[in-house]
Amino acid sequence: MREIYNDLFYYGSSSEWNMSACHLKIAQRADGNIVIATEVFYPVNRGVSVTWGAEALATLIVEEFNLDPENTHFFEHWPERGTRDIFGMPECPEIWDIVEFTWKKQFFWQKKKYASNPKWRRIQPQQLLKLLTS
């Protein structure tokens, strides 16, 4: 697996006061690409979350990194946050989802496709590790 990108990634508004940000990791495998968008919180992310901006974020990633959307697997990650209760359970536990999109052309003569109709499927970290190493 070859790493293509591993850093903060800005998307959405061009205005600094409401610019969206996530931590983005892109890896290339023989059978396609893996994209992991991890939510970052205010004040770094002043815009929409990776969930609310999923379609726009996926479309921008495919365009900017010249990825084939049909051979790219998208994952959404929300890190654990908040305090722990008296039983040691986090207020908001870590969440991993596979996000599947329908890819459409806006106009039939365009090559460019955009992401729509996202569907989230919750997975456990062990499942993700298995997918990444298989």
DALINDA-V881958 format. One record per residue. N is the residue number from 0. RES is the residue in one letter. SS is DSSP state (~ for helix, > for strand, _ for the rest). Layout:
n=N res=RES ss=SS
n=N res=RES ss=SS
//
This chain:
n=0 res=M ss=_
n=1 res=R ss=>
n=2 res=E ss=>
n=3 res=I ss=>
n=4 res=Y ss=>
n=5 res=N ss=>
n=6 res=D ss=>
n=7 res=L ss=>
n=8 res=F ss=>
n=9 res=Y ss=>
n=10 res=Y ss=>
n=11 res=G ss=_
n=12 res=S ss=_
n=13 res=S ss=_
n=14 res=S ss=_
n=15 res=E ss=~
n=16 res=W ss=~
n=17 res=N ss=~
n=18 res=M ss=_
n=19 res=S ss=>
n=20 res=A ss=>
n=21 res=C ss=>
n=22 res=H ss=>
n=23 res=L ss=>
n=24 res=K ss=>
n=25 res=I ss=>
n=26 res=A ss=>
n=27 res=Q ss=>
n=28 res=R ss=>
n=29 res=A ss=_
n=30 res=D ss=_
n=31 res=G ss=>
n=32 res=N ss=>
n=33 res=I ss=>
n=34 res=V ss=>
n=35 res=I ss=>
n=36 res=A ss=>
n=37 res=T ss=>
n=38 res=E ss=>
n=39 res=V ss=_
n=40 res=F ss=_
n=41 res=Y ss=_
n=42 res=P ss=_
n=43 res=V ss=_
n=44 res=N ss=_
n=45 res=R ss=_
n=46 res=G ss=_
n=47 res=V ss=_
n=48 res=S ss=_
n=49 res=V ss=_
n=50 res=T ss=_
n=51 res=W ss=_
n=52 res=G ss=_
n=53 res=A ss=~
n=54 res=E ss=~
n=55 res=A ss=~
n=56 res=L ss=~
n=57 res=A ss=~
n=58 res=T ss=~
n=59 res=L ss=~
n=60 res=I ss=~
n=61 res=V ss=~
n=62 res=E ss=~
n=63 res=E ss=~
n=64 res=F ss=_
n=65 res=N ss=_
n=66 res=L ss=_
n=67 res=D ss=_
n=68 res=P ss=~
n=69 res=E ss=~
n=70 res=N ss=~
n=71 res=T ss=>
n=72 res=H ss=>
n=73 res=F ss=>
n=74 res=F ss=>
n=75 res=E ss=>
n=76 res=H ss=>
n=77 res=W ss=>
n=78 res=P ss=_
n=79 res=E ss=_
n=80 res=R ss=>
n=81 res=G ss=>
n=82 res=T ss=>
n=83 res=R ss=>
n=84 res=D ss=_
n=85 res=I ss=_
n=86 res=F ss=_
n=87 res=G ss=_
n=88 res=M ss=_
n=89 res=P ss=>
n=90 res=E ss=>
n=91 res=C ss=>
n=92 res=P ss=_
n=93 res=E ss=_
n=94 res=I ss=>
n=95 res=W ss=>
n=96 res=D ss=>
n=97 res=I ss=>
n=98 res=V ss=>
n=99 res=E ss=>
n=100 res=F ss=>
n=101 res=T ss=>
n=102 res=W ss=>
n=103 res=K ss=>
n=104 res=K ss=>
n=105 res=Q ss=_
n=106 res=F ss=_
n=107 res=F ss=_
n=108 res=W ss=_
n=109 res=Q ss=_
n=110 res=K ss=_
n=111 res=K ss=_
n=112 res=K ss=>
n=113 res=Y ss=>
n=114 res=A ss=>
n=115 res=S ss=>
n=116 res=N ss=>
n=117 res=P ss=>
n=118 res=K ss=>
n=119 res=W ss=>
n=120 res=R ss=>
n=121 res=R ss=>
n=122 res=I ss=>
n=123 res=Q ss=_
n=124 res=P ss=~
n=125 res=Q ss=~
n=126 res=Q ss=~
n=127 res=L ss=~
n=128 res=L ss=~
n=129 res=K ss=~
n=130 res=L ss=~
n=131 res=L ss=~
n=132 res=T ss=~
n=133 res=S ss=_
//
